[in-house]
Each structure stands twice: as C-alpha cells, then as structure tokens.
C-alpha cells in the first residue's frame, strides 16, 4: 500500500534579496519530499518577478 501523505510547507523569505532568496528556495526544494508543496512568501519587485521563474529551472 502506498502512502499519500503530502505536505504543504510555508517558507517566508521576504527579508532576503533576490539571489539569497533564490539560493534559500532551491535549498529548501532539495530538502522536501516529492509530491510536497512549498509555498514561498516573497517581497514585491525583483524577488517576486525572478525567484519563481528561476526555481522552476
């Protein structure tokens, strides 16, 4: 039998600049299990524009 327990994690990096926030997001993505969801809170401007796009890569 397979486990279907997936988790949603909230990660607040609003105080970090783009490159630091991107690195922290990629590190956190590497730590979570496949199927889990990582919600990242970002500051407006450059981080909000660039981190989601860069994290997909």
LINNOR-V293449 format. One record per helix or strand. SS is the DSSP state (helix for helix, strand for strand). FROM is the first residue (numbers start at 0). TO is the last residue. Records with the same first field share a line. If there is no record, write none. Layout:
SS = FROM-TO, FROM-TO
//
This chain:
strand = 7-11, 36-40
helix = 17-30, 45-55
//
